Amino acid sequence: MRYCMRKFCIVIGMLWLCVVGCGDSYESSIPSVTFNFSCSLAQSPYYVIKTPGQFLKVEKNVNGLPVGYAGLIIGQSVFSEGNDYVAYDAACPVEASRSVSVELKEDGLGTAECPKCHTQYNLSSGGFPTGEGTEYLRHYKVSVSGTTLQVRN
């Protein structure tokens, strides 16, 4: 009986640790900002991101208001089948500053690089970092209705 009670307590303790340890406690070094961005995928320059592997950096919405913390990077992964859009904040997580934003490389693969720390981010793989950085780029929610793409936080 005593052995069963001890085993039961160990199992309950392990389950509790799993529940507590599996919480979504990730906190990005990039501050959360509220914004709303929308564009027509049929108009320039946004039509280029209809092609998988193509990304575009945007700093302001149509009203001239800043979007994201240091701008947005929108596009599609090279693995996309044509309608899976992603959006990231352009701020480098290593620098965590509005004045330092990653720059897109024209490689057709979805690569961005921080001009200061030189960390590269694979936009086609969730903003995965290589180099000095270990934190992914901050993600934003994307929705598409017809030819209108919308990003918000």
ZATI-504950 format. One record per atom (N, C-alpha, C): chain; residue in one letter; atom name; x, y, z. Coordinates in nm, 3 decimals. Layout:
N
A:A:CA:X:Y:Z;
...
This chain:
153
A:M:N:0.082:-0.119:0.000;
A:M:CA:0.000:0.000:0.000;
A:M:C:0.087:0.126:0.000;
A:R:N:0.189:0.124:0.086;
A:R:CA:0.277:0.240:0.096;
A:R:C:0.351:0.261:-0.036;
A:Y:N:0.394:0.152:-0.102;
A:Y:CA:0.463:0.159:-0.230;
A:Y:C:0.372:0.220:-0.336;
A:C:N:0.244:0.180:-0.340;
A:C:CA:0.148:0.233:-0.438;
A:C:C:0.124:0.382:-0.417;
A:M:N:0.116:0.425:-0.292;
A:M:CA:0.094:0.566:-0.262;
A:M:C:0.215:0.649:-0.306;
A:R:N:0.333:0.596:-0.282;
A:R:CA:0.455:0.666:-0.322;
A:R:C:0.463:0.678:-0.474;
A:K:N:0.431:0.570:-0.543;
A:K:CA:0.431:0.569:-0.688;
A:K:C:0.327:0.667:-0.742;
A:F:N:0.210:0.670:-0.680;
A:F:CA:0.103:0.762:-0.720;
A:F:C:0.149:0.908:-0.705;
A:C:N:0.214:0.940:-0.596;
A:C:CA:0.262:1.077:-0.571;
A:C:C:0.368:1.117:-0.673;
A:I:N:0.455:1.023:-0.709;
A:I:CA:0.558:1.052:-0.809;
A:I:C:0.495:1.080:-0.944;
A:V:N:0.397:0.998:-0.983;
A:V:CA:0.329:1.017:-1.111;
A:V:C:0.256:1.152:-1.114;
A:I:N:0.185:1.186:-1.008;
A:I:CA:0.114:1.314:-1.000;
A:I:C:0.213:1.430:-1.007;
A:G:N:0.325:1.418:-0.937;
A:G:CA:0.428:1.522:-0.939;
A:G:C:0.486:1.542:-1.078;
A:M:N:0.510:1.431:-1.149;
A:M:CA:0.564:1.440:-1.285;
A:M:C:0.464:1.504:-1.379;
A:L:N:0.337:1.467:-1.367;
A:L:CA:0.233:1.528:-1.450;
A:L:C:0.223:1.678:-1.424;
A:W:N:0.231:1.718:-1.298;
A:W:CA:0.224:1.860:-1.264;
A:W:C:0.341:1.936:-1.327;
A:L:N:0.462:1.876:-1.322;
A:L:CA:0.578:1.940:-1.384;
A:L:C:0.561:1.953:-1.534;
A:C:N:0.504:1.852:-1.597;
A:C:CA:0.480:1.858:-1.741;
A:C:C:0.383:1.969:-1.776;
A:V:N:0.276:1.982:-1.701;
A:V:CA:0.177:2.086:-1.727;
A:V:C:0.238:2.224:-1.707;
A:V:N:0.310:2.243:-1.599;
A:V:CA:0.373:2.372:-1.570;
A:V:C:0.484:2.400:-1.670;
A:G:N:0.563:2.300:-1.704;
A:G:CA:0.675:2.318:-1.795;
A:G:C:0.635:2.335:-1.940;
A:C:N:0.515:2.295:-1.977;
A:C:CA:0.472:2.303:-2.116;
A:C:C:0.391:2.429:-2.145;
A:G:N:0.385:2.520:-2.053;
A:G:CA:0.311:2.644:-2.075;
A:G:C:0.379:2.730:-2.179;
A:D:N:0.303:2.820:-2.240;
A:D:CA:0.356:2.910:-2.341;
A:D:C:0.410:3.035:-2.272;
A:S:N:0.531:3.024:-2.221;
A:S:CA:0.588:3.135:-2.146;
A:S:C:0.696:3.207:-2.226;
A:Y:N:0.709:3.178:-2.356;
A:Y:CA:0.808:3.243:-2.440;
A:Y:C:0.778:3.393:-2.449;
A:E:N:0.878:3.472:-2.427;
A:E:CA:0.864:3.617:-2.434;
A:E:C:0.971:3.669:-2.529;
A:S:N:0.929:3.728:-2.639;
A:S:CA:1.023:3.781:-2.738;
A:S:C:1.095:3.903:-2.683;
A:S:N:1.218:3.925:-2.730;
A:S:CA:1.291:4.046:-2.692;
A:S:C:1.237:4.168:-2.767;
A:I:N:1.156:4.144:-2.869;
A:I:CA:1.093:4.253:-2.944;
A:I:C:0.961:4.285:-2.877;
A:P:N:0.942:4.411:-2.834;
A:P:CA:0.817:4.448:-2.765;
A:P:C:0.695:4.427:-2.853;
A:S:N:0.584:4.393:-2.791;
A:S:CA:0.458:4.377:-2.863;
A:S:C:0.400:4.515:-2.891;
A:V:N:0.365:4.539:-3.016;
A:V:CA:0.303:4.666:-3.055;
A:V:C:0.172:4.636:-3.127;
A:T:N:0.074:4.723:-3.110;
A:T:CA:-0.054:4.706:-3.177;
A:T:C:-0.051:4.780:-3.310;
A:F:N:-0.091:4.711:-3.417;
A:F:CA:-0.096:4.774:-3.548;
A:F:C:-0.191:4.695:-3.637;
A:N:N:-0.223:4.753:-3.751;
A:N:CA:-0.307:4.688:-3.851;
A:N:C:-0.251:4.725:-3.988;
A:F:N:-0.223:4.624:-4.068;
A:F:CA:-0.171:4.646:-4.202;
A:F:C:-0.251:4.563:-4.300;
A:S:N:-0.291:4.623:-4.410;
A:S:CA:-0.357:4.547:-4.515;
A:S:C:-0.310:4.599:-4.651;
A:C:N:-0.311:4.509:-4.749;
A:C:CA:-0.270:4.545:-4.884;
A:C:C:-0.342:4.457:-4.984;
A:S:N:-0.345:4.502:-5.108;
A:S:CA:-0.401:4.423:-5.217;
A:S:C:-0.288:4.348:-5.285;
A:L:N:-0.301:4.217:-5.293;
A:L:CA:-0.199:4.135:-5.357;
A:L:C:-0.200:4.151:-5.509;
A:A:N:-0.296:4.227:-5.560;
A:A:CA:-0.303:4.250:-5.704;
A:A:C:-0.229:4.378:-5.744;
A:Q:N:-0.184:4.456:-5.646;
A:Q:CA:-0.119:4.584:-5.674;
A:Q:C:0.030:4.578:-5.645;
A:S:N:0.103:4.666:-5.714;
A:S:CA:0.246:4.681:-5.691;
A:S:C:0.269:4.754:-5.558;
A:P:N:0.366:4.720:-5.482;
A:P:CA:0.470:4.618:-5.503;
A:P:C:0.432:4.482:-5.445;
A:Y:N:0.310:4.470:-5.392;
A:Y:CA:0.271:4.351:-5.316;
A:Y:C:0.249:4.226:-5.401;
A:Y:N:0.224:4.241:-5.531;
A:Y:CA:0.198:4.123:-5.614;
A:Y:C:0.318:4.029:-5.619;
A:V:N:0.440:4.080:-5.592;
A:V:CA:0.559:3.993:-5.598;
A:V:C:0.557:3.884:-5.493;
A:I:N:0.489:3.908:-5.379;
A:I:CA:0.490:3.807:-5.273;
A:I:C:0.391:3.693:-5.300;
A:K:N:0.320:3.699:-5.412;
A:K:CA:0.233:3.587:-5.449;
A:K:C:0.317:3.466:-5.493;
A:T:N:0.444:3.490:-5.521;
A:T:CA:0.536:3.383:-5.562;
A:T:C:0.608:3.329:-5.439;
A:P:N:0.602:3.197:-5.414;
A:P:CA:0.673:3.139:-5.300;
A:P:C:0.822:3.175:-5.303;
A:G:N:0.877:3.207:-5.186;
A:G:CA:1.017:3.244:-5.174;
A:G:C:1.042:3.393:-5.185;
A:Q:N:0.936:3.469:-5.215;
A:Q:CA:0.951:3.613:-5.229;
A:Q:C:0.898:3.685:-5.104;
A:F:N:0.973:3.783:-5.059;
A:F:CA:0.937:3.859:-4.939;
A:F:C:0.952:4.008:-4.968;
A:L:N:0.882:4.087:-4.889;
A:L:CA:0.882:4.231:-4.905;
A:L:C:0.887:4.296:-4.768;
A:K:N:0.966:4.401:-4.756;
A:K:CA:0.975:4.474:-4.629;
A:K:C:0.887:4.599:-4.640;
A:V:N:0.803:4.618:-4.537;
A:V:CA:0.710:4.731:-4.532;
A:V:C:0.731:4.803:-4.400;
A:E:N:0.740:4.936:-4.405;
A:E:CA:0.763:5.012:-4.283;
A:E:C:0.641:5.088:-4.235;
A:K:N:0.549:5.122:-4.328;
A:K:CA:0.431:5.200:-4.290;
A:K:C:0.309:5.148:-4.364;
A:N:N:0.190:5.172:-4.305;
A:N:CA:0.067:5.133:-4.373;
A:N:C:0.025:5.246:-4.467;
A:V:N:-0.091:5.233:-4.533;
A:V:CA:-0.135:5.332:-4.631;
A:V:C:-0.160:5.469:-4.570;
A:N:N:-0.180:5.474:-4.438;
A:N:CA:-0.202:5.601:-4.370;
A:N:C:-0.071:5.663:-4.320;
A:G:N:0.040:5.600:-4.351;
A:G:CA:0.170:5.652:-4.310;
A:G:C:0.208:5.618:-4.167;
A:L:N:0.132:5.529:-4.104;
A:L:CA:0.162:5.489:-3.966;
A:L:C:0.258:5.370:-3.965;
A:P:N:0.354:5.369:-3.870;
A:P:CA:0.448:5.257:-3.862;
A:P:C:0.376:5.125:-3.836;
A:V:N:0.430:5.018:-3.891;
A:V:CA:0.375:4.884:-3.867;
A:V:C:0.483:4.798:-3.803;
A:G:N:0.442:4.716:-3.708;
A:G:CA:0.537:4.635:-3.634;
A:G:C:0.622:4.723:-3.544;
A:Y:N:0.724:4.665:-3.487;
A:Y:CA:0.815:4.740:-3.401;
A:Y:C:0.918:4.816:-3.486;
A:A:N:0.970:4.747:-3.590;
A:A:CA:1.068:4.809:-3.680;
A:A:C:1.034:4.782:-3.825;
A:G:N:0.905:4.767:-3.854;
A:G:CA:0.861:4.734:-3.989;
A:G:C:0.819:4.588:-3.998;
A:L:N:0.765:4.551:-4.113;
A:L:CA:0.718:4.415:-4.137;
A:L:C:0.793:4.352:-4.252;
A:I:N:0.806:4.222:-4.246;
A:I:CA:0.851:4.144:-4.360;
A:I:C:0.738:4.047:-4.389;
A:I:N:0.682:4.055:-4.510;
A:I:CA:0.571:3.969:-4.548;
A:I:C:0.609:3.890:-4.673;
A:G:N:0.554:3.771:-4.686;
A:G:CA:0.583:3.690:-4.803;
A:G:C:0.538:3.547:-4.784;
A:Q:N:0.594:3.459:-4.870;
A:Q:CA:0.562:3.317:-4.865;
A:Q:C:0.690:3.235:-4.860;
A:S:N:0.686:3.129:-4.784;
A:S:CA:0.797:3.036:-4.775;
A:S:C:0.821:2.971:-4.912;
A:V:N:0.943:2.929:-4.936;
A:V:CA:0.971:2.854:-5.059;
A:V:C:0.896:2.722:-5.059;
A:F:N:0.852:2.677:-4.943;
A:F:CA:0.779:2.551:-4.931;
A:F:C:0.628:2.570:-4.949;
A:S:N:0.583:2.694:-4.966;
A:S:CA:0.441:2.724:-4.978;
A:S:C:0.385:2.671:-5.109;
A:E:N:0.259:2.637:-5.106;
A:E:CA:0.192:2.592:-5.228;
A:E:C:0.114:2.706:-5.293;
A:G:N:0.144:2.830:-5.253;
A:G:CA:0.087:2.944:-5.321;
A:G:C:-0.009:3.031:-5.243;
A:N:N:-0.043:2.996:-5.121;
A:N:CA:-0.136:3.081:-5.045;
A:N:C:-0.110:3.074:-4.894;
A:D:N:0.014:3.047:-4.855;
A:D:CA:0.051:3.038:-4.714;
A:D:C:0.143:3.154:-4.680;
A:Y:N:0.085:3.266:-4.646;
A:Y:CA:0.162:3.387:-4.619;
A:Y:C:0.211:3.392:-4.474;
A:V:N:0.327:3.452:-4.455;
A:V:CA:0.384:3.471:-4.322;
A:V:C:0.423:3.617:-4.306;
A:A:N:0.430:3.662:-4.181;
A:A:CA:0.474:3.798:-4.151;
A:A:C:0.561:3.797:-4.028;
A:Y:N:0.668:3.874:-4.033;
A:Y:CA:0.762:3.886:-3.923;
A:Y:C:0.787:4.033:-3.894;
A:D:N:0.829:4.062:-3.772;
A:D:CA:0.877:4.197:-3.742;
A:D:C:1.017:4.207:-3.801;
A:A:N:1.050:4.323:-3.855;
A:A:CA:1.181:4.342:-3.915;
A:A:C:1.290:4.370:-3.813;
A:A:N:1.253:4.388:-3.686;
A:A:CA:1.354:4.416:-3.582;
A:A:C:1.439:4.293:-3.556;
A:C:N:1.569:4.313:-3.547;
A:C:CA:1.661:4.203:-3.514;
A:C:C:1.649:4.175:-3.365;
A:P:N:1.617:4.051:-3.324;
A:P:CA:1.605:4.018:-3.182;
A:P:C:1.736:4.034:-3.104;
A:V:N:1.850:4.025:-3.170;
A:V:CA:1.977:4.043:-3.101;
A:V:C:1.992:4.189:-3.058;
A:E:N:1.961:4.280:-3.148;
A:E:CA:1.976:4.423:-3.121;
A:E:C:1.855:4.479:-3.046;
A:A:N:1.736:4.424:-3.072;
A:A:CA:1.610:4.466:-3.007;
A:A:C:1.594:4.617:-3.007;
A:S:N:1.611:4.678:-3.122;
A:S:CA:1.601:4.823:-3.136;
A:S:C:1.520:4.857:-3.260;
A:R:N:1.441:4.963:-3.251;
A:R:CA:1.365:5.008:-3.369;
A:R:C:1.458:5.056:-3.480;
A:S:N:1.575:5.100:-3.443;
A:S:CA:1.667:5.157:-3.542;
A:S:C:1.752:5.052:-3.614;
A:V:N:1.743:4.926:-3.573;
A:V:CA:1.820:4.820:-3.639;
A:V:C:1.721:4.715:-3.689;
A:S:N:1.702:4.714:-3.820;
A:S:CA:1.610:4.616:-3.878;
A:S:C:1.683:4.531:-3.981;
A:V:N:1.638:4.407:-3.993;
A:V:CA:1.701:4.314:-4.087;
A:V:C:1.672:4.359:-4.230;
A:E:N:1.763:4.324:-4.319;
A:E:CA:1.750:4.357:-4.460;
A:E:C:1.729:4.228:-4.540;
A:L:N:1.642:4.234:-4.637;
A:L:CA:1.616:4.117:-4.721;
A:L:C:1.728:4.095:-4.820;
A:K:N:1.762:3.969:-4.840;
A:K:CA:1.858:3.932:-4.944;
A:K:C:1.776:3.889:-5.065;
A:E:N:1.820:3.925:-5.180;
A:E:CA:1.750:3.889:-5.304;
A:E:C:1.797:3.753:-5.353;
A:D:N:1.774:3.649:-5.273;
A:D:CA:1.821:3.516:-5.310;
A:D:C:1.710:3.421:-5.353;
A:G:N:1.584:3.466:-5.343;
A:G:CA:1.472:3.381:-5.381;
A:G:C:1.444:3.269:-5.282;
A:L:N:1.518:3.268:-5.170;
A:L:CA:1.502:3.163:-5.069;
A:L:C:1.437:3.214:-4.942;
A:G:N:1.429:3.346:-4.929;
A:G:CA:1.373:3.405:-4.808;
A:G:C:1.476:3.416:-4.698;
A:T:N:1.580:3.492:-4.724;
A:T:CA:1.684:3.515:-4.624;
A:T:C:1.689:3.663:-4.591;
A:A:N:1.702:3.694:-4.462;
A:A:CA:1.719:3.832:-4.417;
A:A:C:1.841:3.835:-4.326;
A:E:N:1.911:3.948:-4.325;
A:E:CA:2.033:3.960:-4.244;
A:E:C:2.035:4.092:-4.169;
A:C:N:2.078:4.085:-4.044;
A:C:CA:2.094:4.205:-3.963;
A:C:C:2.223:4.275:-4.006;
A:P:N:2.215:4.404:-4.041;
A:P:CA:2.335:4.475:-4.084;
A:P:C:2.436:4.501:-3.971;
A:K:N:2.392:4.488:-3.847;
A:K:CA:2.480:4.516:-3.733;
A:K:C:2.548:4.390:-3.679;
A:C:N:2.470:4.287:-3.643;
A:C:CA:2.529:4.165:-3.584;
A:C:C:2.552:4.056:-3.688;
A:H:N:2.498:4.074:-3.807;
A:H:CA:2.513:3.981:-3.921;
A:H:C:2.446:3.845:-3.900;
A:T:N:2.354:3.837:-3.804;
A:T:CA:2.274:3.715:-3.792;
A:T:C:2.186:3.705:-3.915;
A:Q:N:2.176:3.585:-3.971;
A:Q:CA:2.088:3.562:-4.085;
A:Q:C:1.964:3.489:-4.036;
A:Y:N:1.849:3.522:-4.096;
A:Y:CA:1.721:3.461:-4.059;
A:Y:C:1.662:3.395:-4.182;
A:N:N:1.622:3.268:-4.167;
A:N:CA:1.559:3.193:-4.275;
A:N:C:1.409:3.216:-4.266;
A:L:N:1.357:3.302:-4.351;
A:L:CA:1.216:3.338:-4.349;
A:L:C:1.126:3.223:-4.395;
A:S:N:1.180:3.132:-4.472;
A:S:CA:1.103:3.017:-4.519;
A:S:C:1.090:2.910:-4.413;
A:S:N:1.168:2.921:-4.306;
A:S:CA:1.164:2.822:-4.197;
A:S:C:1.131:2.888:-4.063;
A:G:N:1.036:2.978:-4.065;
A:G:CA:0.988:3.038:-3.941;
A:G:C:1.073:3.148:-3.882;
A:G:N:1.168:3.202:-3.959;
A:G:CA:1.255:3.307:-3.908;
A:G:C:1.371:3.252:-3.827;
A:F:N:1.411:3.129:-3.859;
A:F:CA:1.519:3.059:-3.788;
A:F:C:1.652:3.136:-3.802;
A:P:N:1.720:3.161:-3.688;
A:P:CA:1.846:3.236:-3.693;
A:P:C:1.970:3.148:-3.711;
A:T:N:2.070:3.201:-3.782;
A:T:CA:2.203:3.142:-3.787;
A:T:C:2.303:3.254:-3.766;
A:G:N:2.402:3.230:-3.685;
A:G:CA:2.499:3.334:-3.651;
A:G:C:2.491:3.363:-3.503;
A:E:N:2.511:3.489:-3.467;
A:E:CA:2.512:3.530:-3.326;
A:E:C:2.377:3.510:-3.258;
A:G:N:2.269:3.535:-3.330;
A:G:CA:2.135:3.527:-3.271;
A:G:C:2.088:3.386:-3.246;
A:T:N:2.007:3.370:-3.142;
A:T:CA:1.947:3.240:-3.111;
A:T:C:1.795:3.250:-3.108;
A:E:N:1.742:3.371:-3.116;
A:E:CA:1.598:3.393:-3.108;
A:E:C:1.540:3.414:-3.248;
A:Y:N:1.427:3.350:-3.274;
A:Y:CA:1.358:3.365:-3.402;
A:Y:C:1.303:3.507:-3.414;
A:L:N:1.274:3.549:-3.538;
A:L:CA:1.206:3.676:-3.559;
A:L:C:1.065:3.667:-3.501;
A:R:N:1.011:3.780:-3.455;
A:R:CA:0.875:3.783:-3.400;
A:R:C:0.775:3.761:-3.515;
A:H:N:0.681:3.669:-3.493;
A:H:CA:0.578:3.636:-3.591;
A:H:C:0.453:3.720:-3.568;
A:Y:N:0.379:3.746:-3.675;
A:Y:CA:0.250:3.812:-3.666;
A:Y:C:0.145:3.729:-3.739;
A:K:N:0.019:3.751:-3.703;
A:K:CA:-0.093:3.679:-3.765;
A:K:C:-0.122:3.737:-3.903;
A:V:N:-0.144:3.647:-3.999;
A:V:CA:-0.175:3.686:-4.136;
A:V:C:-0.306:3.622:-4.177;
A:S:N:-0.391:3.699:-4.243;
A:S:CA:-0.513:3.643:-4.301;
A:S:C:-0.527:3.697:-4.443;
A:V:N:-0.585:3.615:-4.529;
A:V:CA:-0.607:3.653:-4.668;
A:V:C:-0.753:3.629:-4.702;
A:S:N:-0.814:3.731:-4.760;
A:S:CA:-0.951:3.720:-4.808;
A:S:C:-0.955:3.775:-4.948;
A:G:N:-0.977:3.687:-5.045;
A:G:CA:-0.970:3.730:-5.184;
A:G:C:-0.828:3.771:-5.219;
A:T:N:-0.811:3.897:-5.260;
A:T:CA:-0.676:3.947:-5.289;
A:T:C:-0.624:4.041:-5.179;
A:T:N:-0.696:4.048:-5.067;
A:T:CA:-0.653:4.135:-4.958;
A:T:C:-0.581:4.056:-4.851;
A:L:N:-0.459:4.097:-4.823;
A:L:CA:-0.378:4.037:-4.719;
A:L:C:-0.382:4.132:-4.599;
A:Q:N:-0.401:4.076:-4.480;
A:Q:CA:-0.406:4.157:-4.359;
A:Q:C:-0.313:4.099:-4.253;
A:V:N:-0.235:4.188:-4.190;
A:V:CA:-0.144:4.150:-4.083;
A:V:C:-0.179:4.237:-3.964;
A:R:N:-0.191:4.175:-3.848;
A:R:CA:-0.221:4.252:-3.727;
A:R:C:-0.163:4.186:-3.605;
A:N:N:-0.155:4.268:-3.502;
A:N:CA:-0.108:4.218:-3.374;
A:N:C:-0.200:4.273:-3.266;
